[in-house]
C-alpha cells in the first residue's frame, strides 16, 4: 500500500510540474550582413548586474578578404529599454576568425 501511495504522490508531483510551461521571448533577431548586426549567434550569453547581455556572433562585422567573406564575427551587447524592447550595441567587430 505504501508503494502505491508513493507512486501516486510522485505522479501527482510530476503532473503538477508539467503544467507550468516555460515561455520564451525573442530579444533580438540578427539581420546578418545586410543589417550589419552580425549573424548566427554562438555560445552562451553573459549578463551583468544591470541586466545587459553580452555575446558573440559567428558572422558579421569586418570582412577580411577570403578568410572571412561573410564577416569574422562580432562581440555584442543587448541592453533592455524601459519600454520592454532591447537595443543592440557592438563592442567589437572581429578582423580574424576566433575558431
GIQUI-V64290 format. One record per residue. N is the residue number from 1. PSI is psi as a letter, one per 20 degrees, with the letter a starting at -180 (999 if undefined). Layout:
# GIQUI-V64290
N_PSI + N_PSI
This chain:
# GIQUI-V64290
1_g + 2_h + 3_g + 4_g + 5_h + 6_g + 7_h + 8_g + 9_g + 10_g + 11_h + 12_g + 13_g + 14_g + 15_h + 16_g + 17_h + 18_i + 19_i + 20_n + 21_q + 22_q + 23_p + 24_q + 25_p + 26_p + 27_h + 28_p + 29_o + 30_p + 31_i + 32_b + 33_h + 34_h + 35_i + 36_j + 37_j + 38_r + 39_q + 40_m + 41_q + 42_q + 43_a + 44_q + 45_q + 46_p + 47_q + 48_a + 49_h + 50_j + 51_j + 52_q + 53_p + 54_q + 55_a + 56_q + 57_q + 58_h + 59_r + 60_r + 61_b + 62_q + 63_q + 64_m + 65_c + 66_i + 67_g + 68_m + 69_h + 70_j + 71_q + 72_j + 73_r + 74_q + 75_p + 76_r + 77_p + 78_p + 79_p + 80_q + 81_r + 82_h + 83_j + 84_i + 85_r + 86_q + 87_q + 88_q + 89_q + 90_p + 91_h + 92_p + 93_o + 94_q + 95_i + 96_q + 97_q + 98_j + 99_999
